[in-house]
């Protein structure tokens, strides 16, 4: 047989060379090793994870047109917050970190099976940076978070809350606790008032229960007001950049677009909260209107956890892996809500049963209030009273 030719099927192959000898038995040279070709899809088409949407292409992705630019591409420049230190926790908020070179190409190759899967020992609770789960979470946050979790149409949201009875309202804010396993460091800071370890997800949602801003990672012992003061939404509200500059006249007071929250938040011109203490009929009427608008965020948390039940029981992840996973769940929740995906009542019943083991701790009310905010709330109370009398 000529050197360099492949043997026909069934032919006897020469034995491999022995150690220390260039030739094996019979003087034949050792056969060169050939690398195994990377696996491909059975159809012969490369399935792209991101890229232009070509309807009808075999193996091609189905991409929501709302998530594409004018040329039909997914926005590769869209980036999300990386977990950053926030005193005793990690916050995950929408920002603009630098893009990672070649990130999408690696995800495409991983999806096509062209990257080897390295089976390395992984510590309990870790999401290995080369694993498929890590790639999925990273892709969801990098490509979709800034596009999906945002205030897309402020005027429509204001009209929606107006239909619920609260004027010039642009969102409802609240926090919820995500149960976690005991962290390796400073575990006592994560024990909440109910006695279990947790991190806090602060979210702002619109009138339909879709999240428009999220902040996740603060330890369970932190107060809701502290989480709010250290979040970007608080700074943007103070700077007047979160909502459009739209004021209405309530009595003799100008009222900006505001959020509605519970008693755990400070009373500010852009954040209305209920009355506390002794309540006369007019204050009760105000609280009822505010609660009707605020309760939509509680419903959003309930549907989020019912869809992703890993958020109901102890989330068995390392501390630094929790914010991106929760953020990805929020992105997928918004997509389900936007597209009208079915939500079965049995899911909520099961979620309520599972959540019974990790009840939500009550956050202490605070009486912090700004003078201008007090005037706005009083003007709203009087206007609600007049409307009910009419």
Secondary structure, DSSP 8 states (H G I E B T S, - for coil): --TT----TT--------TT-SB-GGG-B------------TTS----SSS---TT-TT-----GGGB-TTS-B-TT------EEETTEEE---------TTHHHHHHHHHTT-S--------TT---TTSHHHHHHHHHHHHHHHHHSS---HHHHHHHHHHTT-TTEEEEEEEEEEEB---SSSGGGGB-TTSSBEEEEEEEE-TTS-EEEEEEEEETTS-HHHHHHTSHHHHHHHHT-SS-S--EEETTEEE--EEE--TTS-BBTTEE----SS--HHHHHHHHHHHHHHHHHHHHHHHHHHH-GGGTS-B-S-HHHHHHHHHHHHHHHHHHHHTT----HHHHHHHHHHHTTS----------B-HHHHHHHHHHHHHHHHHHH-
